[in-house]
Every structure is written in structure tokens, then in C-alpha cells.
Amino acid sequence: MTNPKIFVGNVAYVTTKETLMAEFGAYGTVVDCYKPEQKGFAFITMSSIEEAEKALEALQGKEVDGRPLKLDEARPPKPRTGGFSGSRRSFGDEE
């Protein structure tokens, strides 16, 4: 691992931030926990890479609220492409 942030997938919608912090806290200090409401994922930041590796190994596949966790090292988001980044053009006034 190159950073102490872990992506947590397959999280039950009913799982709370507090539940995740307790699970990961058994393997070190949880610095941050991001768990959006009604989403099946979360991000946990541990205080060190060593703690993150230990938690990842121990909790991979562990069942929490009826669902097995799928863990991976968090990666930076990919740059977004497409959309309306081109030039603006009026479709009513063609010249």
C-alpha cells in the first residue's frame, strides 16, 4: 500500500459510520470515515499504512450487517471526460 486510505465496498445500507469505525478501530486508529447515506461503499483512513494493511487483511470478506466487506486500497479519482467542456454555441442563431 502507498497510503492509509481504504475503499470499503459491499457495505450494507444499514451499516453506520460508527459500526465501521469500531470494526476498523480494532486494528489501529481511524483518522476519518466517509460513509454516504444509502450507499454501498465507504472510505476509511487509518493513521498509518501499517495499520491500514493490517485492517485490510483482517477484515477482507468479514460479514458486517449481513454482507461480506470487499476491501481495497483507495485510489485517486479518475479525471472526468466528456460533458460540456467544449465551446458554447447558440443553436438558434446560426451565422
Phi and psi in degrees as a GROMACS rama.xvg file:
@    title "Ramachandran Plot"
@    xaxis  label "Phi"
@    yaxis  label "Psi"
@TYPE xy
-114.276  -9.20822  THR-2
-147.248  161.292  ASN-3
-87.9602  16.0612  PRO-4
-98.3727  132.268  LYS-5
-117.608  132.498  ILE-6
-85.5898  130.556  PHE-7
-115.957  112.873  VAL-8
-107.2  168.865  GLY-9
62.2386  35.8424  ASN-10
-83.577  133.319  VAL-11
-64.2371  143.934  ALA-12
-59.9602  -29.5441  TYR-13
-81.2807  -10.3241  VAL-14
-68.6231  131.987  THR-15
-97.5146  164.654  THR-16
-59.4527  -40.0696  LYS-17
-63.7458  -39.4806  GLU-18
-62.5537  -45.6875  THR-19
-64.7132  -41.7037  LEU-20
-62.8354  -36.2281  MET-21
-68.0005  -43.5833  ALA-22
-61.5817  -48.8621  GLU-23
-76.9621  -28.2787  PHE-24
-62.8569  -20.4293  GLY-25
-68.9386  -13.4916  ALA-26
-115.94  7.92405  TYR-27
152.866  -166.642  GLY-28
-91.2713  124.031  THR-29
-86.5997  117.028  VAL-30
-83.812  -38.3923  VAL-31
-152.133  148.486  ASP-32
-138.482  121.084  CYS-33
-115.25  114.829  TYR-34
-135.872  99.9913  LYS-35
-65.4601  147.089  PRO-36
-62.1022  139.416  GLU-37
55.8792  33.7806  GLN-38
-124.313  152.484  LYS-39
-96.9054  30.0247  GLY-40
-147.112  168.058  PHE-41
-156.757  166.859  ALA-42
-127.351  130.941  PHE-43
-118.79  130.659  ILE-44
-111.812  120.594  THR-45
-93.1151  167.32  MET-46
-77.1049  -15.9436  SER-47
-150.288  160.881  SER-48
-64.0445  -38.1232  ILE-49
-62.171  -43.8987  GLU-50
-64.5542  -39.7897  GLU-51
-62.5754  -43.0642  ALA-52
-63.4246  -42.1228  GLU-53
-62.9106  -45.4666  LYS-54
-65.8705  -40.7948  ALA-55
-61.0356  -45.9874  LEU-56
-64.282  -43.6056  GLU-57
-73.9488  -33.7663  ALA-58
-101.492  -3.37742  LEU-59
-59.53  118.729  GLN-60
82.7848  -2.83269  GLY-61
-67.2512  136.193  LYS-62
-81.9689  123.765  GLU-63
-128.389  122.505  VAL-64
53.0656  38.9158  ASP-65
85.4133  4.98102  GLY-66
-131.446  136.506  ARG-67
-76.9297  127.649  PRO-68
-70.0636  142.786  LEU-69
-118.3  112.478  LYS-70
-109.624  148.852  LEU-71
-157.435  159.966  ASP-72
-66.5184  132.955  GLU-73
-69.5344  138.549  ALA-74
-114.467  154.968  ARG-75
-65.3888  150.001  PRO-76
-63.5648  147.754  PRO-77
-75.042  146.543  LYS-78
-64.278  140.26  PRO-79
-79.8231  141.129  ARG-80
-125.176  164.174  THR-81
80.8213  -160.189  GLY-82
84.8497  -152.577  GLY-83
-108.473  48.4471  PHE-84
-89.1763  -3.98799  SER-85
-79.5901  -165.956  GLY-86
-74.2454  154.63  SER-87
-89.1425  137.363  ARG-88
-140.293  134.934  ARG-89
-86.0954  128.653  SER-90
-87.332  -12.5313  PHE-91
-90.3037  -25.4425  GLY-92
-117.182  76.3699  ASP-93
-82.6176  129.078  GLU-94
